Amino acid sequence: MYDYSYVLGLLRASAADLQRHALSSEKTNIARMTTERTLRNRALAITQRLHAMPEPKRHQFVAKAVRRL
């Protein structure tokens, strides 16, 4: 269920929401933290950790990881 493209989509949506609600002084820092390369690397790390995780914990882990963006 949680493949790379799905997790990357969640991260992109979270980054866009974070950018949209940020103060103007914070927008440059957020833009640097949420580059496409950073989001791809984070999605890859998340999906690799999911392989060793039991199914019931996956949803909670992905939700936390996306929120910690």
C-alpha positions as CSV (number, residue, x, y, z in Angstrom):
1,M,0.0,0.0,0.0
2,Y,2.8,2.5,0.9
3,D,5.0,2.5,-2.2
4,Y,7.5,5.1,-3.1
5,S,5.3,7.2,-5.3
6,Y,2.4,7.3,-2.8
7,V,4.8,8.4,0.0
8,L,6.3,11.0,-2.3
9,G,2.9,12.3,-3.1
10,L,2.1,12.7,0.6
11,L,5.3,14.5,1.2
12,R,4.7,16.9,-1.7
13,A,1.2,17.7,-0.5
14,S,2.5,18.3,3.0
15,A,5.3,20.5,1.7
16,A,2.8,22.5,-0.4
17,D,0.5,22.9,2.6
18,L,3.4,24.0,4.8
19,Q,4.5,26.5,2.2
20,R,1.0,27.9,1.9
21,H,0.5,28.5,5.6
22,A,4.0,29.8,6.4
23,L,4.8,33.3,7.3
24,S,6.6,35.3,4.6
25,S,9.8,35.4,6.7
26,E,9.8,31.6,6.9
27,K,9.1,30.8,3.2
28,T,12.7,30.8,2.1
29,N,13.7,28.3,4.9
30,I,10.8,26.1,4.1
31,A,11.6,26.2,0.4
32,R,15.2,25.1,1.2
33,M,13.9,22.2,3.4
34,T,11.4,21.0,0.9
35,T,13.3,20.8,-2.4
36,E,12.3,18.0,-4.8
37,R,15.6,16.2,-4.1
38,T,15.0,16.3,-0.3
39,L,11.5,15.0,-0.7
40,R,12.6,12.1,-2.9
41,N,15.4,11.2,-0.5
42,R,12.9,11.3,2.4
43,A,10.4,9.2,0.6
44,L,13.0,6.6,-0.2
45,A,14.1,6.4,3.4
46,I,10.5,6.1,4.6
47,T,9.7,3.3,2.2
48,Q,12.9,1.4,3.1
49,R,12.0,1.5,6.8
50,L,8.5,0.3,6.0
51,H,9.8,-3.0,4.6
52,A,10.9,-4.2,8.1
53,M,7.8,-2.9,9.8
54,P,4.7,-4.9,10.6
55,E,1.6,-3.9,8.8
56,P,-0.4,-2.4,11.8
57,K,2.4,0.1,12.5
58,R,2.9,1.3,9.0
59,H,0.1,3.8,8.8
60,Q,1.1,5.5,12.0
61,F,4.7,5.6,11.0
62,V,4.0,7.2,7.6
63,A,1.6,9.7,9.2
64,K,4.2,10.8,11.7
65,A,7.0,10.9,9.1
66,V,5.0,13.2,6.8
67,R,4.0,15.5,9.6
68,R,7.7,15.8,10.7
69,L,8.5,17.4,7.4
